[in-house]
Amino acid sequence: GLSYTWIFNNNTLYVQDDSRRFVSQATGNLYIAKVEPSDVGTYTCVVTNSKAEQSVQGPPTPLTLRSDGVMGEYEPKIEVRFPETTYAAKGSSVKLECFALGK
């Protein structure tokens, strides 16, 4: 299976999930809530194939703060990308990702 991680400013440490940051293992997207000045920098996605024991880095993606202080506006929505059917063995764990977006 594939797994996704993100590197910040070419650091060897991966961006850690916390109360503001989340890496979707379904899409590979990095979500940051309430961006702060310390978040400004370059992010690089790393995709790892555990079966092939190989990793590939994507292109660096810069994150900058807008100097005009204007925030993009978009309607609130709930983003759900659940498969139509999810199978799980009894006693196992299942992780479903759901995001609330908007202002």
BALOBA-1460 file (C-alpha; in Angstrom, 3 decimals):
// residues 103
<rec num="1" residu="g" x="0.000" y="0.000" z="0.000"/>
<rec num="2" residu="l" x="0.854" y="3.625" z="-0.446"/>
<rec num="3" residu="s" x="1.443" y="6.046" z="2.401"/>
<rec num="4" residu="y" x="1.855" y="9.809" z="2.244"/>
<rec num="5" residu="t" x="4.043" y="12.137" z="4.286"/>
<rec num="6" residu="w" x="5.168" y="15.733" z="3.885"/>
<rec num="7" residu="i" x="8.569" y="17.359" z="4.432"/>
<rec num="8" residu="f" x="8.787" y="21.029" z="5.483"/>
<rec num="9" residu="n" x="11.701" y="23.167" z="4.199"/>
<rec num="10" residu="n" x="13.738" y="20.108" z="3.130"/>
<rec num="11" residu="n" x="13.931" y="18.982" z="6.755"/>
<rec num="12" residu="t" x="14.459" y="15.256" z="7.248"/>
<rec num="13" residu="l" x="11.608" y="15.272" z="9.801"/>
<rec num="14" residu="y" x="8.101" y="14.747" z="8.479"/>
<rec num="15" residu="v" x="5.242" y="17.156" z="9.169"/>
<rec num="16" residu="q" x="3.415" y="15.655" z="12.163"/>
<rec num="17" residu="d" x="-0.346" y="15.422" z="12.447"/>
<rec num="18" residu="d" x="-1.537" y="17.632" z="15.292"/>
<rec num="19" residu="s" x="-4.512" y="19.853" z="16.126"/>
<rec num="20" residu="r" x="-3.829" y="22.030" z="13.028"/>
<rec num="21" residu="r" x="-2.180" y="19.683" z="10.524"/>
<rec num="22" residu="f" x="-3.467" y="16.496" z="8.945"/>
<rec num="23" residu="v" x="-2.153" y="14.332" z="6.094"/>
<rec num="24" residu="s" x="-4.901" y="12.410" z="4.316"/>
<rec num="25" residu="q" x="-3.861" y="8.817" z="3.698"/>
<rec num="26" residu="a" x="-6.702" y="8.565" z="1.175"/>
<rec num="27" residu="t" x="-5.591" y="11.456" z="-1.085"/>
<rec num="28" residu="g" x="-2.133" y="12.471" z="0.144"/>
<rec num="29" residu="n" x="-3.362" y="16.037" z="0.719"/>
<rec num="30" residu="l" x="-1.900" y="18.100" z="3.550"/>
<rec num="31" residu="y" x="-4.512" y="20.142" z="5.412"/>
<rec num="32" residu="i" x="-3.500" y="23.061" z="7.636"/>
<rec num="33" residu="a" x="-6.124" y="24.837" z="9.718"/>
<rec num="34" residu="k" x="-5.518" y="28.449" z="10.767"/>
<rec num="35" residu="v" x="-2.239" y="29.046" z="8.937"/>
<rec num="36" residu="e" x="0.388" y="30.842" z="11.029"/>
<rec num="37" residu="p" x="3.582" y="32.664" z="9.979"/>
<rec num="38" residu="s" x="5.627" y="29.657" z="11.163"/>
<rec num="39" residu="d" x="3.857" y="27.552" z="8.480"/>
<rec num="40" residu="v" x="5.369" y="29.633" z="5.659"/>
<rec num="41" residu="g" x="7.935" y="27.666" z="3.677"/>
<rec num="42" residu="t" x="8.237" y="24.867" z="1.156"/>
<rec num="43" residu="y" x="6.368" y="21.569" z="1.464"/>
<rec num="44" residu="t" x="7.280" y="18.384" z="-0.405"/>
<rec num="45" residu="c" x="5.079" y="15.294" z="-0.563"/>
<rec num="46" residu="v" x="6.720" y="11.889" z="-0.153"/>
<rec num="47" residu="v" x="4.822" y="8.840" z="-1.408"/>
<rec num="48" residu="t" x="6.014" y="5.491" z="-0.081"/>
<rec num="49" residu="n" x="5.132" y="2.090" z="-1.511"/>
<rec num="50" residu="s" x="5.684" y="-0.305" z="1.380"/>
<rec num="51" residu="k" x="5.426" y="-3.418" z="-0.816"/>
<rec num="52" residu="a" x="8.136" y="-2.199" z="-3.213"/>
<rec num="53" residu="e" x="10.049" y="-0.528" z="-0.361"/>
<rec num="54" residu="q" x="10.441" y="2.643" z="-2.448"/>
<rec num="55" residu="s" x="9.707" y="6.327" z="-1.874"/>
<rec num="56" residu="v" x="9.253" y="9.127" z="-4.383"/>
<rec num="57" residu="q" x="9.263" y="12.872" z="-3.678"/>
<rec num="58" residu="g" x="6.940" y="15.242" z="-5.467"/>
<rec num="59" residu="p" x="7.857" y="18.781" z="-6.524"/>
<rec num="60" residu="p" x="8.298" y="21.376" z="-3.755"/>
<rec num="61" residu="t" x="5.185" y="23.451" z="-3.087"/>
<rec num="62" residu="p" x="5.683" y="26.919" z="-1.557"/>
<rec num="63" residu="l" x="3.264" y="28.268" z="1.044"/>
<rec num="64" residu="t" x="3.214" y="32.059" z="1.419"/>
<rec num="65" residu="l" x="0.983" y="34.440" z="3.355"/>
<rec num="66" residu="r" x="-0.980" y="37.004" z="1.409"/>
<rec num="67" residu="s" x="0.358" y="40.480" z="2.080"/>
<rec num="68" residu="d" x="-3.071" y="42.090" z="1.598"/>
<rec num="69" residu="g" x="-4.574" y="40.147" z="4.507"/>
<rec num="70" residu="v" x="-7.553" y="39.088" z="2.380"/>
<rec num="71" residu="m" x="-8.837" y="35.594" z="2.973"/>
<rec num="72" residu="g" x="-10.438" y="33.625" z="0.184"/>
<rec num="73" residu="e" x="-14.145" y="33.120" z="0.741"/>
<rec num="74" residu="y" x="-15.986" y="29.972" z="-0.119"/>
<rec num="75" residu="e" x="-19.216" y="28.425" z="1.008"/>
<rec num="76" residu="p" x="-19.171" y="25.983" z="3.918"/>
<rec num="77" residu="k" x="-19.243" y="22.352" z="2.854"/>
<rec num="78" residu="i" x="-18.483" y="18.901" z="4.178"/>
<rec num="79" residu="e" x="-16.087" y="16.929" z="2.014"/>
<rec num="80" residu="v" x="-16.556" y="13.189" z="2.219"/>
<rec num="81" residu="r" x="-14.754" y="10.685" z="0.032"/>
<rec num="82" residu="f" x="-15.871" y="7.405" z="1.537"/>
<rec num="83" residu="p" x="-15.898" y="4.366" z="-0.701"/>
<rec num="84" residu="e" x="-19.394" y="3.118" z="-1.463"/>
<rec num="85" residu="t" x="-18.682" y="0.059" z="0.700"/>
<rec num="86" residu="t" x="-16.035" y="-0.293" z="3.395"/>
<rec num="87" residu="y" x="-15.088" y="-3.793" z="4.543"/>
<rec num="88" residu="a" x="-13.377" y="-4.530" z="7.831"/>
<rec num="89" residu="a" x="-12.546" y="-7.651" z="9.773"/>
<rec num="90" residu="k" x="-14.222" y="-7.978" z="13.150"/>
<rec num="91" residu="g" x="-12.081" y="-6.331" z="15.834"/>
<rec num="92" residu="s" x="-10.006" y="-4.325" z="13.337"/>
<rec num="93" residu="s" x="-9.874" y="-0.532" z="13.055"/>
<rec num="94" residu="v" x="-11.214" y="1.549" z="10.185"/>
<rec num="95" residu="k" x="-10.305" y="5.201" z="9.579"/>
<rec num="96" residu="l" x="-12.785" y="7.388" z="7.661"/>
<rec num="97" residu="e" x="-11.817" y="10.920" z="6.643"/>
<rec num="98" residu="c" x="-14.313" y="13.770" z="6.620"/>
<rec num="99" residu="f" x="-13.501" y="17.494" z="6.411"/>
<rec num="100" residu="a" x="-15.538" y="20.600" z="7.145"/>
<rec num="101" residu="l" x="-14.420" y="23.524" z="4.971"/>
<rec num="102" residu="g" x="-15.501" y="27.126" z="4.637"/>
<rec num="103" residu="k" x="-15.625" y="30.455" z="6.326"/>
